[in-house]
Amino acid sequence: MKSKLKLFVWTEFSPDYTSGLAFAIAKDEPEARKLVEAFRGYEVFEWGNLVIYPINHKIARCVSGGG
């Protein structure tokens, strides 16, 4: 059975001093956004760029910190 879940990754997420990164595994974008907002505890106003990956192959991404 093929997975209906996808990995949603937002780059440039909620930037203040530096850009952040957010991700969720969900069935669709509205559900993914709800999961991120529930985790953060408040409504997100600057989501940034969205990339969606099917959960059927390996991927890796990283975010460097600092300022």
N, C-alpha and C positions, 0 to 999 in steps of 0.2 A: 504494500500500500504506500503510495506516494505521500510524503508529508505536505500538509497544507500550510505549515508554519513557514515564515520567512524572517530573515534577520534585517531589521531596519536600523540604519546607522545615519545619524546626523552629525556632520562635521560643521565647524563654525557655530556650534551650539551655544546659545545664551552668552554671547561674548560680553565681557565687561572690560577687564584689563587684557585678557587673552581669550582666545576662542576655546570652547570646550568641546566635548564629545559626548553624545548620548546614544544608547542603543536599546533595542527591545526585540524580543522574539515574540511574534504575534501572527494572527491570520491575515490582518489587513492594517492599513495605515491608521485609521481612527482608533482601533484597539491599541496599537503601539503607542500612539500619543497619550492615550488615557493611562497606560501603564507607566510611562515616563513621568507624567504629571502626578500620579499617585505616589510614585517613589520620591519625587521632589517635594511634594506637599503643597504645591501651589501651581497656578496656571503659568505656562511658559509663553512668552511673547516673541522671542527670537529663536526660531527653530534652526535656522541655517540650511545647509544643503543636505538633501536626503538621497541615500543610495540604498537600494533594496536588493538583498541577496537571497536566492532560494536556499533552503537548508538541504542541499544535496551534493555539495562539494566543499572542499576545505578552503578557507581563506585566512588571512592574517592582516591586521592593521595595527598601527601603533600611534601614540600621541606623545610628543615630547613636551615637557613642562619647562617652566622658567620664564624669565622676563628680562 
